[in-house]
Structures are given as C-alpha cells and as structure tokens.
Amino acid sequence: MLKRMVFIGMLALALGFWRPPLVAAAEGFVYTANEDGHSISVIDAGAGQVRDIATPITPHNVQASRDGQLLFVVGQAAHHSSAKMTEGGEMSRGRLLIIDAETLAIETATDIEMGRHPAHVIVDAQGKMAYVTNSEDDTVFVIDVAQKKVVGTIKTGKFQHGLRMSPNGREMYVANVDDNSVSVLDVAQSQEVSRIAVGKAPVQVGFTPDGGQVYVSLRDENKVAVIDTVKRLKVAAVAVGRNPIQVFVTPDGQYVYVANQGTKADPDNSVSVIDTTSNSVVATITTGKGAHGVVVSDDGKHAFIANTEDDSVSVIDTATQKVINTIKVGKGPNGITFRNAGR
C-alpha cells in the first residue's frame, strides 16, 4: 500500500498535479499582485499549490481583510498602454477589486473606480472601511465596503504610495514619495492632522505592535527612518540595502524586514533585518532580484518576499534568517499579503 501511495505521488508530481508543501508546518495563503502579468498568484503554503488568476487590472497591491473573507486589489485597467495615459495626456483612473477570498471569482468581484495611479490599499480591523492611495492625485480614497463605493477623500502630501493603520485604528500613516514626508491622518475626522519630514523618497511605513514607532523606507537614501509616534518626529535612520521599498514589522515587534529592490537596470536582491531595540541591521538575507513586497505570517515564523524582477517569492525562516524556499509566481510581483488558514 505504501509503495502504491509513493508511486501515485511521484506520478502526480511528474505530471504537475501536485507539489510538496512549500513551507513546513505553515498554514495559510500568500497572495501576490503581479503587475506585469495582469494577475494575482495564490500560494497555498500547506498544500504546496500555486494558482494564477487573471485580473482586468494590472494589480500593484493586494491586501487580505482581517477576517480573511475578502481580498482587496488595486491597479490600472489592464487594457491601457504601458504608459497608462488617456487621450488627453493624463494618467487614467485606476480600479479597486474586492474579491471573495475563498472562491476568488473575478467575474463576481466588486469593481470600484479609483483616482489616478492607485498604489496601495488597506482595510480596517472590522472590514468595514478600505483606504486607497491615489499617487497622481495626492489623495486617499475612503471606501465603504458594504456600500461598495467611495465615501470620502483625504488630501495628503505629494505622490503618496504606501500606507498603514495604527494598531489602535485611530490614525493612518502615509508615505509621500515626492514630498519627503509622512502624512498622519485622523481616521475619525478623515483628514490630515500632521506631516512629518523623514528623508528622501519615503515609500512604505510599518507600525510596531504597540504603535509607538513607525518605520519608513527611504528609497533614495538607502535607509529606513524611525518615527516616534507620540512626538510625531523622526528619531533615527538605519542604513539598509539599495532602494528599499516595502517594510514589515514582525508580530512580536522584535524585527523589521526591509525589501531592497535596487533599480530595474541594476536590481538588488536582499532583505535587511532591523532589530527594533537597537535600531540596527542584524542580518542581510539574499533573495531573488528586485525584492519589493514583504509580509510576515501571523505566527511570525516566516517572511515572504515578492521579487519583482525574478517573478518569484522568497520564503524566509525568521528563526534562522535564511531563505528556505523560492516559489515561482506571475510576472512582476509587487504587493504581497498573507491570510491565515484559520480565519
């Protein structure tokens, strides 16, 4: 019986029907937004399966809701040219797709028009409100998920990109690439209440679990800024790899994983690991080329890196700070998110 099972498994593997588990003891799903492939990839870490799903947009960012029921994907309409411009010479408006995370049925997804060049999307803890940065418009759209429509607009600094909500849900921090600043948005008031100077070309932010610090990638300085959220002031800067893009703080608040993308002509292939106690780099991990997106599993055991120039995801064991697997996904993965299988 055992020999038969082994034979069947080997035959299925040879025919491409089955793959061994990608991450030992991992229970969850990783999603990548494949901008160049007009798709999202779904990685089932436990079963060892990867599935690509075509989308009507060129997705730049993807985010799972806290309860795991919905997937939020933003990008430009797929039929536009690479320049994504209208006949009048302006950048066209983008789209937000809200997809059932279980069925992943694109044909029944909610499709909402966004502003010009939507970059990132986040969802509040209750799954009621979503927020999208429109880079070309210098605005954040407020979306009522149940009503399936935009219900508010918040002005920010110039060409914002990444954003995240504070652990208590009261504020959002938004990285303004062309303003060298971070906007602090009051969630209840739906308005900017402060703007913090951080350094050259901030791209993404990440809160520590207690909300006391925010880490900000500074793409054009090869550094990560540290903000004291009480003082609303930059208090430190940590040197990392070339052209850092996304950052993600581990659930225990001990480390920050920083994806160093480099440039298209000369991609970087590393992740810098910052210790939040000393605000120093304690490990540099080699990944695929063009490390862009980063997310950490809910249990903190694995970090997942979207390598935009390699069409792959690097899986890092956070205990050993080593890459334990490389997974092929769709073309040009940018944003990445994790959904716990138990949600």
N, C-alpha and C positions, 0 to 999 in steps of 0.2 A: 504493500500500500504506500509506504514511504517513497519507494523508488518511483512509483507511478506519479505521486504528487510532485516529486522533483523534476521528472520528465515533463510533466504538464507545465510547470513553472518555467522551465528552460525554453520550451516551445513558445509559450506566450511572450517571454522576453525577446526571443529571436524575431517574432512576428510584430513586435512593437505594441502588444496589447497591455503589457504590464511592466512596471519598473519597480525595483526595490525601493523601500522607503528612503526619502531624500534626507530626512533629518531624524536621527534616532530619538525615539520617545517624544517626538513633537506632535502635538495635537492642535491643528489649526490650518488656516489658509492664508496664503500670501498673494496679494494682487499687485500687478504692475500695470502702469499706464504706458503703453507703447506708442509714442508719438509718431514715429516713422512708419509703424506698421498698421496704423488705424485700428488698434485692437487693445484689449486688456488680456493679460495672461493670469490664469488662476493656478496656483501651486497648492496641491493638497500634500502637506508635509508628511502626514502619516501614511497615506496610501501610495505615495510616490507617483502621483499623476500630475501632468501639466496640460492645461487646456487653454487654447487661444480663442477669443471671442471677438469677432469683427464688430466695430462700432461705426456709427455715422459721423463721428468726430475724430480729430487727431488728439487723443487724450494726453494731457500733460500731467495731470494729477488725479489721484484716486484716494478715497477715504471711506472706511467702513464705519457705520454707526456703532455707538457703544453697545447696543443690544445685539449687534450682528445681523439685523434683519435687512438693512439696506446698504447699498454701495453707491457712493456719490462720485461721479466722474466729470471732469471739466476739460474743455479744449475747443479748438476751432472746428468749424464744419469741415468734414473730410473732402468735400468736392472743391474747396477753394484751392488756389495755386499755392506753391510753397511760400510765396510772399504773403499770402492771406490778405490781399488787398481788394477793396471794392473798385468799381469802375471810376469812382471819383478820387481814387488815390488814398483813401483812408483804410485802415485795417478793419476788416469785417467783424461783426459781433459774434461772440462765441456761444457755446451751449453748455448747459448742465444737464447731465443724465442722472436720474435716480432709479436705480435698478434693484430688483428683488435679489438679495444675495444668495438665496437658495436656488432659485430657478435660473437666474442670470439671463432672463428672457429680454433681449434688447427690444423686441417688437412691442412689448407692453411697458417699456420704461417711460417714466415721466421725462419730458424734454422741455426745458425752460431756457428762453433766450437770456444770455448774459450780456455784459458790456464788451468792450474791445480787449482782446488778448487776455482772457481769463487764465489765471495761473494756478492758484491753489484753492482748495475747498476744505472747510472743517464743519463739524456738526456738534451741537451742544450735547451734554450728557444725557438729556432727556429725549434726544432725537427729534425735537420739535422745530428747531431753527438751524438753518445752514448758512454759512458765510463764504462768499467767493470774492477773491481779489481780481479786479479788472485792471491790469497793469497799464494799459494805454489811457485809461480814463481816470487813474488815480482815485479809484473808488472801491469800496467794499459793498457788495450787494448783500442784503438780508433777505433770506428766503424762508417763507413759512412752508414747512414740509407737507403738512396736511392740506393746506390750500393750494399747494403746487404753484406758487407764484412769488415774485419779488415784492416785498412789502416795505422795503426801506433801502436807503443809500447813505453810506458814510464816507465823507471825504477824508483822504489821508495825504501822506507825502507823495513824492514823485516816483512813478513806476514801481509800485509795491509788488511784492512777489509772495513769499511765504508768510503764513500767519498761524498762530495757535492761541487757544484759550487758556486762561489761568486755571489751576486746579479747582478754585472755588467758583468758577464760572462767572465772575464779575467783570473781568477785563479780557481784552484780546490785545496781543502784541503783534504788530505788522511790520515786516522788514521793507523799507523803502529804498530800492536799489539806487536810484538816481538822486536821492536826497541825503544819502549817507546817514540815515536816521531810522529810528523805530517809532512808529505811532502807537500810542496807548489809547485803546478805545474802551469806553464805558459801555458795557453790554446793555444795561437797563435804559440808558439815555440814547443809545445808538449814535454816539458822537465821539470825536477825538477829544481827549482831555489833556494829553501831554504829547510831546515829541522829544525823543532822546537822541542826541548825537552819539554815534557809535564808531564810525570809521567808514572806509571806502567800500561801497557796493555791498551792503548787507542783503542777504538772500533769504535766509530762513532763521527761525527762532525756536527755542526749546526751553520749557519751564522745568525746574526741579519740582519734585512731587509736593514739597511744602510751599511752593510758589514764591520762595524768597529770592531766587535768582533766575535770570533768563540768559541763555547762551545764544549768540548771534554769529552766524558765519559771515565773514568779511571777504568776499570773493577776490577783490583786487588788492588785499593786503596780505593774503595767505595767513590770516589769523582768525580767531574766534573771540569776540568781545563778551565780557561778562557784565550783566546789568544787575544792580541791587534794586529790586522792585519797590522797596519801601522808600528809598531815596530817589528812585527813578533816575539813576545815574550810572554811567559806565564806570566800573571799579577795577577792571583788569582786562588784559588782552593776552591770548595764548597763541603762540606760533604753531601752525599746523602745516599740512601739505599744500600743494599748489591748487589755487582756485577752489576753495571749499564751497560746497553748495548746501546740502541738507545736513541738519544736526538732529540727534535724538537722544534724550536722557533716559537712562535705564529706570525701571520701575522703583528700584531702591534708592535712586538718586546718587549712586556712587560714581557712575561714569557718564560721559557724553561721547557718543560715536559721531564722528565727523567724516562725511564723504568728500574726498578731494578729487574733483573732476579733471583739473587741468584744462587745456584747450582742445578744440577739435583737431587742430594740427599737431598738437603735442599733448595727448591725454595723460593725466595722472592715473595711477592705479592703486590708490592707497586709502586707508581709513585711519585717522588719528583718534586715539582713545584718550580722553581727558579725565583725570581724576578730579572730582569736584571739590575735594577737601584741600588739595594743594594748588588747584588750577594749573596743572602741568600735564604734558603728554607722557603717559606711562607705557604706551605701546603704539606701534605703527604696523598695520596689517596690510599685506599685499593682496589686492583684489583683482577683478577684471579691469579693463581700460574704461576710463570715463566714469568713475564712481560718482553717482549723482544722488540717488534716493537712499534713505536709510530708515529702517523701522526695527524695533526690538519686540520680541514676543512678550505676551502678558506676564509670563513667568520669569522673564529676564534671562533665560538660558541661551537664546540665540538672537543674533543681529542679522538682518537681511539687507544686502546692498544691491541696488539696481545699477548695473554697469551699462551706461548708455551707448558706449562705443563697441561693446562686446556682445550685446544682445543677451545678457546673462544676469543671473542673480548669484552673488556670493553669500554663502551661509557661514556665519562666524559663531564658534563656540565661545561664549563670553567668559567661561571659566578658564580656558586655556589661551584665549585671544588668538585663535588660529582659524583659518578657513577650513571647514570640514567638507564642503561640497560646493560645486558650481553647477547651476541649473540654467539650461538654455530656455529663453522666453522669446516673446515677439521682438520686432525690430525697434531699436531706440527706446528702451525702457527709461522712464524718468521718475515719476512719482511711484510710491510703493506704500502699501498698508497691510496690516495684519488683522486677522479675525480669528478669535479663539473658537475652537470647535464646540466648546461647551456653551456658547452664547445662544 
